[in-house]
Amino acid sequence: MTSAETRTSVDDGSAVQMSQSPRRSATVARSSPLASRRKRAAILFLLPACTMFSIYVIYPIISSIVLSFYSWDGMSDKVFVGLANYQELLHTDTFYTALKNNLLWLVFFLLAPPVGLTFALYLNQKVRSIRLVKSLFFAPFVLSGVVVGLVFSWFYDPAFGLLKLIVGHGIPVLGDERYATFGVIFAALWPQVPFCMLLYLTNLTSINPEIVEAGRIEGATGWPLLWHVVLPQLRPATFLSVVLTIIGALRSFDLIAVMTGGGPFDSSTVLAYFMYDQAIKYFRYGYSAAIAVVLFLIMLVFIVYQLRRLLHTER
């Protein structure tokens, strides 16, 4: 190729690039308003949710933390006391009883996900009348906590309860310091297990059958198939069931209020009911806010741990 031809080709290439550069700038100019409109639309869609979240979640958390440093009865002026509410909390026997009961709730409530998974695997089959069986298993979850509390209060009644007919003699479950907490936990597990079952049933429908069939071809059956093939595909449901079960265990209140009222002698109280008791009965809102902050921190630790564990597993 001669030098003149080379110069001609270079000039043609530069001319093509110069002709394309205005087109690119025009495309960017056209796409820029579109991108800004999309960004503006996304902000407008997120704004109501973020506003509601800030008003009903962020603001109450911050106000509770601030209130925990004050002494206030709801009527007179607030008095700043610093860490006095937390110091008093650490020297109160009822706080440690409530904390111990919350840990018991947490330990026994974590039985709900595996039991719910067992029921979900049993109900995830196509047989006649399986929908009726599913509805019977799921029925306790749709009942309110007050109804569940009343039902189990009658069940435990030592005079005419069903437990007396089963055992043969009356056992004052809710009137005995040794059994009251365990009786309420058992009542709370009745609707919690169907909730976890529903989460797993929903996720079982989205399992890839090809992966399961490939595992069977490789010789995986029974427990190895469940552990290595099915459960990894159920991680989202497991995360949700564990986190929501932890939250439900730590914020347990309604069943305790209905069945025992924290008694006998505060033996079945938990942090949520202890917080309510101090605020509503004794008008100690600052002290109650300190209990709420402690409960929030405990809940935050468990949730962050589960979230980091899920993210690490996904990576």
For each residue, the residues with C-beta under 8 A, 3 or more apart:
1: 5 6
2: 5 6
3: 6 7
4: 7 8
5: 1 2 8 9
6: 1 2 3 9 10
7: 3 4 10 11
8: 4 5 11 12
9: 5 6 12 13
10: 6 7 13 14
11: 7 8 14 15
12: 8 9 15 16
13: 9 10 16 17
14: 10 11 17 18
15: 11 12 18 19
16: 12 13 19 20
17: 13 14 20 21
18: 14 15 21 22
19: 15 16 22 23
20: 16 17 23 24
21: 17 18 24 25
22: 18 19 25 26
23: 19 20 26 27
24: 20 21 27 28
25: 21 22 28 29
26: 22 23 29 30
27: 23 24 30 31
28: 24 25 31 32
29: 25 26 32
30: 26 27 33 34
31: 27 28 34 35
32: 28 29 35 36
33: 30 36 37
34: 30 31 37 38
35: 31 32 38 39
36: 32 33 39 40
37: 33 34 40 41
38: 34 35 41 42
39: 35 36 42 43
40: 36 37 43 44
41: 37 38 44 45
42: 38 39 45 46
43: 39 40 46 47
44: 40 41 47
45: 41 42 48 49
46: 42 43 49 50
47: 43 44 50 51
48: 45 51 52
49: 45 46 52 53
50: 46 47 53 54
51: 47 48 54 55
52: 48 49 55 56
53: 49 50 56 57 58
54: 50 51 57 58 59
55: 51 52 58 59
56: 52 53 59 60
57: 53 54 60 61
58: 53 54 55 61 62
59: 54 55 56 62 63
60: 56 57 63 64
61: 57 58 64 65 296
62: 58 59 65 66
63: 59 60 66 67
64: 60 61 67 68 289 292 293 296
65: 61 62 68 69 289 293
66: 62 63 69 70
67: 63 64 70 72 78 285 286 289
68: 64 65 85 86 286 289 290 292 293
69: 65 66 80 81 82 83 85 286
70: 66 67 78 79 80 81 286
71: 78 79 81 84 85 284 286 287
72: 67 76 77 78 79 285 286
73: 76 283 284 285
74: 283 285
75: 283
76: 72 73
77: 72
78: 67 70 71 72 286
79: 70 71 72
80: 69 70
81: 69 70 71 84 85 286
82: 69
83: 69 86 87
84: 71 81 87 88
85: 68 69 71 81 88 89 286 287 289 290
86: 68 83 89 90 290 294
87: 83 84 90 91
88: 84 85 91 92 287
89: 85 86 92 95 287 290 291 294
90: 86 87 95
91: 87 88
92: 88 89 95 96
93: 96 97
94: 97 98 266 269 274
95: 89 90 92 98 99 271 274 291
96: 92 93 99 100
97: 93 94 100 101 266 267 269
98: 94 95 101 102 266 269 270 271 273 274
99: 95 96 102 103 271
100: 96 97 103 104
101: 97 98 104 105 181 268 269 270
102: 98 99 105 106 249 250 252 270 271 295 298
103: 99 100 106 107
104: 100 101 107 108 181 182 185
105: 101 102 108 109 181 185 188 249 250 252 270
106: 102 103 109 110 246 249 250 302
107: 103 104 110
108: 104 105 111 182 185 189
109: 105 106 112 185 188 189 192 245 246 248 249
110: 106 107 113 242 245 246 249
111: 108 114 115 189
112: 109 115 116 189 192 193 195 196 241 245
113: 110 116 117 196 238 241 242 245
114: 111 117 118
115: 111 112 118 119 193 196
116: 112 113 119 120 193 194 195 196 197 198 199 200 241
117: 113 114 120 121 196 197 200 234 238
118: 114 115 121 122
119: 115 116 122 123 137 193 194 197
120: 116 117 123 124 196 197 198 200 201 204
121: 117 118 124 200 204 226
122: 118 119 125
123: 119 120 130 133 134 137 197 201
124: 120 121 201 204 205
125: 122 130
126: 130
127: 130
128:
129: 132 133
130: 123 125 126 127 133 134
131: 134 135
132: 129 135 136
133: 123 129 130 136 137
134: 123 130 131 137 138 201
135: 131 132 138 139
136: 132 133 139
137: 119 123 133 134 194 197
138: 134 135 141 142 194 197 198
139: 135 136 142 143 194
140: 143 148 190 191 193 194
141: 138 191 194 195 198
142: 138 139
143: 139 140 147 148 151 191
144: 147 148 254
145: 148 149 191 254 255 258
146: 149 150 254 258
147: 143 144 150 151
148: 140 143 144 145 151 152 187 188 190 191 255
149: 145 146 152 153 187 254 255 257 258 259
150: 146 147 153 154 258
151: 143 147 148 154 155 187
152: 148 149 155 156 183 184 186 187 190 255 259
153: 149 150 156 157 174 258 259
154: 150 151 157 160 161 162
155: 151 152 161 162 163
156: 152 153 161 163 171 173 174 183
157: 153 154 160 161 163 164 170
158: 161 164 170 171 172 173 175
159: 164 170
160: 154 157 164
161: 154 155 156 157 158 164 165 170
162: 154 155 165 166
163: 155 156 157 166 167 170 171 173
164: 157 158 159 160 161 167 168 169 170 171
165: 161 162 168
166: 162 163
167: 163 164 171
168: 164 165
169: 164
170: 157 158 159 161 163 164
171: 156 158 163 164 167 176 179
172: 158 175 176 179
173: 156 158 163 176 179 180 182 183
174: 153 156 179 180 183 184 259 260
175: 158 172 180 264
176: 171 172 173 179 180 264
177: 180 264 265 267
178:
179: 171 172 173 174 176 182 183
180: 173 174 175 176 177 183 184 260 263 264 267 268
181: 101 104 105 184 185 267 268
182: 104 108 173 179 185 186
183: 152 156 173 174 179 180 186 187 259
184: 152 174 180 181 187 188 252 255 256 259 260 268
185: 104 105 108 109 181 182 188 189
186: 152 182 183 189 190
187: 148 149 151 152 183 184 190 255 259
188: 105 109 148 184 185 191 192 248 252 255
189: 108 109 111 112 185 186 192 193
190: 140 148 152 186 187 193
191: 140 141 143 145 148 188 194 195
192: 109 112 188 189 195 196 245 248
193: 112 115 116 119 140 189 190 196 197
194: 116 119 137 138 139 140 141 191 197 198
195: 112 116 141 191 192 198 199 241 244
196: 112 113 115 116 117 120 192 193 199 200 241 245
197: 116 117 119 120 123 137 138 193 194 200 201
198: 116 120 138 141 194 195 201 202
199: 116 195 196 202 203 237 240 241
200: 116 117 120 121 196 197 203 204 234 237 241
201: 120 123 124 134 197 198 204 205
202: 198 199 205 206 237
203: 199 200 206 207 233 234 236 237
204: 120 121 124 200 201 207 234
205: 124 201 202
206: 202 203 233
207: 203 204 211 212 230 233 234
208: 211 212 233
209: 212 213
210: 213 214
211: 207 208 214 215 229 233
212: 207 208 209 215 216 225 229 230
213: 209 210 216 217
214: 210 211 217 218
215: 211 212 218 220 225 228 229
216: 212 213 219 220 221 225
217: 213 214
218: 214 215
219: 216
220: 215 216 224 225 228 229
221: 216 224 225
222: 225 226
223: 226 227
224: 220 221 227 228
225: 212 215 216 220 221 222 228 229 230
226: 121 222 223 229 230 231
227: 223 224 230 231
228: 215 220 224 225 231 232
229: 211 212 215 220 225 226 232 233
230: 207 212 225 226 227 233 234
231: 226 227 228 234 235 238
232: 228 229 235
233: 203 206 207 208 211 229 230
234: 117 200 203 204 207 230 231 237 238
235: 231 232 238 239 310 313 314
236: 203 239 240
237: 199 200 202 203 234 240 241
238: 113 117 231 234 235 241 242
239: 235 236 242 243 306 307 310
240: 199 236 237 243 244
241: 112 113 116 195 196 199 200 237 238 244 245
242: 110 113 238 239 245 246 306
243: 239 240 246 247 303 306 307
244: 195 240 241 247 248
245: 109 110 112 113 192 196 241 242 248 249
246: 106 109 110 242 243 249 250 299 302 303 306
247: 243 244 250 251 299 303
248: 109 188 192 244 245 251 252
249: 102 105 106 109 110 245 246 252
250: 102 105 106 246 247 271 272 295 298 299 302
251: 247 248 272 295 299
252: 102 105 184 188 248 249 255 256 270 272 273
253: 256 257 270 272 273 276
254: 144 145 146 149 257 258
255: 145 148 149 152 184 187 188 252 258 259
256: 184 252 253 259 260 261 262 268 269 270 273
257: 149 253 254 261 273 276
258: 145 146 149 150 153 254 255
259: 149 152 153 174 183 184 187 255 256
260: 174 180 184 256 263 264 268
261: 256 257
262: 256 266 268 269 273 274 277
263: 180 260 266 267 268 269
264: 175 176 177 180 260 267 268
265: 177
266: 94 97 98 262 263 269
267: 97 177 180 181 263 264
268: 101 180 181 184 256 260 262 263 264
269: 94 97 98 101 256 262 263 266 273 274 277
270: 98 101 102 105 252 253 256 273 274
271: 95 98 99 102 250 274 275 291 294 295 298
272: 250 251 252 253 275 276 295
273: 98 252 253 256 257 262 269 270 276 277
274: 94 95 98 262 269 270 271 277 278 291
275: 271 272 278 279 288 291 292 295
276: 253 257 272 273 279 280 288
277: 262 269 273 274 280 281 282
278: 274 275 281 282 284 287 288 291
279: 275 276 282 283 284 285 288
280: 276 277 283
281: 277 278
282: 277 278 279
283: 73 74 75 279 280
284: 71 73 278 279 287 288
285: 67 72 73 74 279 288 289
286: 67 68 69 70 71 72 78 81 85 289 290
287: 71 85 88 89 278 284 290 291
288: 275 276 278 279 284 285 291 292
289: 64 65 67 68 85 285 286 292 293
290: 68 85 86 89 286 287 293 294
291: 89 95 271 274 275 278 287 288 294 295
292: 64 68 275 288 289 295 296
293: 64 65 68 289 290 296 297
294: 86 89 271 290 291 297 298
295: 102 250 251 271 272 275 291 292 298 299
296: 61 64 292 293 299 300
297: 293 294 300 301
298: 102 250 271 294 295 301 302
299: 246 247 250 251 295 296 302 303
300: 296 297 303 304
301: 297 298 304 305
302: 106 246 250 298 299 305 306
303: 243 246 247 299 300 306 307
304: 300 301 307 308
305: 301 302 308 309
306: 239 242 243 246 302 303 309 310
307: 239 243 303 304 310 311
308: 304 305 311 312
309: 305 306 312 313
310: 235 239 306 307 313 314
311: 307 308 314 315
312: 308 309 315
313: 235 309 310
314: 235 310 311
315: 311 312
